[in-house]
Amino acid sequence: MKKTNNKRRKFLKKSIQSIATVSTLSLANCQTDADQNVQKGPYINFNNTYRWKMTTTWSPNFPILGEGCNELTEWIKKMSGGRLEITVYGGGELIPALEGFDAVSNGAVEMNHGSAYYWAGKLPAGQFLSTIPFGVNAQVMDTWILYNGGQKLWEELYAPFDLLPISAGNTGCQMGGWFNREINNIDDLKGLKMRMPGLGGKVLAKAGGTPMLMAGGEIYTNLERGVIDATEWIGPYHDYLMGFHNVARYYYYPGWHELGTVLEMLVNKSKFDALPTDLQEIIRTACLRLNRIVPIKFDTMNAIYLPKIQMEPSVTMRPYPDTVLDRLKEKTTETIAELTEQDPQSKKIYSTFLDFQKKIVPWLQITEKPFYSQMI
């Protein structure tokens, strides 16, 4: 009996040891698999802090635009728990206002806020991703870029420069500009020196004018001193703050040249890709938030400041004559045809936009357009 019990004890002891060994090996194998999964997935070190620099084409703390960049960096800091801190430099503080493209491309700074038409000398096709004369409004530009192929074309265009473009605001439809002469017919634009960037400037040149590109901070002085005869800027809010009503008499509308100007956040692609994936998504999300808030602020402030300008005794506000708009539209068609014939990238992007425009306009004509005259 004793021998039987001893044999049983030895058997149970060996069985328990075997089970323990198998369990240990299984746990070890599970740990190994888990370790391998962690190594294969995105590694996030929550102790790392990234410090970036953002330049802008706007003056430091410029209302809505510069302020929006400051807000964006605060959102990113909060969403990242302080792991991504971005310092904003207004135009001229760190680099000249219109050199952000090169600065981000070569990695001197990580981000820049501006608009694609400022880089027309480097990338003519980029203008179509900023604004198109007689094109579409802010909402429809967003629809094209974000959900109908525009973003992909934009990224392809900027890829050779190690740049990632992200929509980050829109001015909405702008005013037609400030002039020191009346515009009664298309010939009144001949010889006119006007601050006007992008495709609108090329259309002006086609009409006999001289477009000039300059940063916002230089416009008032140049208009006051007669370096330019006219300028477009944005809308009543910013135009009033800039004091253009003190140095130009005629204020024309509508802004045929900029119906919905997309503002872009340029990001150095290599540095963006090196970020943990959560910080990448935080940047994209913050830009999308800014993209929505900026046009809301423009509409709000322009509605407040339009009456202020209308009450200025020295200002005469007028619509462009229909004959002038008709001729400018003809010049726009000619300008775009020439550009797309010369530049394959422009042709590719504009043809995609045109296909989208043909699809969306019929919908807008039977929904929004009939109500415009009934709003008040």
Number of C-alpha atoms within 10 A of each C-alpha: 6 7 8 8 10 11 12 12 12 11 12 12 12 12 12 12 12 12 12 12 12 12 12 12 12 12 12 12 12 12 12 12 12 12 11 11 11 11 10 9 8 11 10 12 9 11 8 11 13 12 12 15 16 25 33 32 26 23 18 19 17 18 15 20 26 23 15 22 29 19 15 22 21 18 20 22 18 14 17 17 12 17 17 21 18 19 14 24 23 22 26 18 13 15 17 15 22 20 17 26 25 16 19 25 24 13 16 14 21 24 29 30 29 25 27 26 25 23 20 15 11 11 16 19 26 24 25 25 26 23 28 25 23 18 18 21 20 20 13 17 26 21 15 19 19 14 11 14 15 22 18 13 18 21 15 15 19 17 15 9 15 17 28 23 25 23 25 27 30 29 24 24 24 22 22 22 23 27 25 17 15 15 17 13 14 17 13 15 21 14 15 21 22 26 25 22 22 26 24 25 20 20 25 26 21 19 21 17 19 21 24 16 14 15 16 16 15 9 21 19 13 17 22 15 10 13 14 21 20 28 24 23 21 20 24 25 20 18 21 16 11 15 11 27 20 13 20 22 20 19 28 20 17 17 23 20 28 30 23 28 29 30 25 22 27 28 24 25 20 14 16 17 12 10 14 15 13 12 21 13 12 18 23 16 16 18 24 16 16 23 23 16 16 21 22 16 16 24 16 12 16 19 14 13 18 15 11 13 20 14 11 13 9 14 18 18 15 14 14 20 14 11 12 17 17 13 14 22 17 14 19 23 14 13 18 20 14 12 18 18 11 11 13 12 19 23 19 13 21 22 13 16 22 12 10 17 16 10 11 15 14 11 11 12 11 10 11 9 13 11 11 9 7 7 6 5
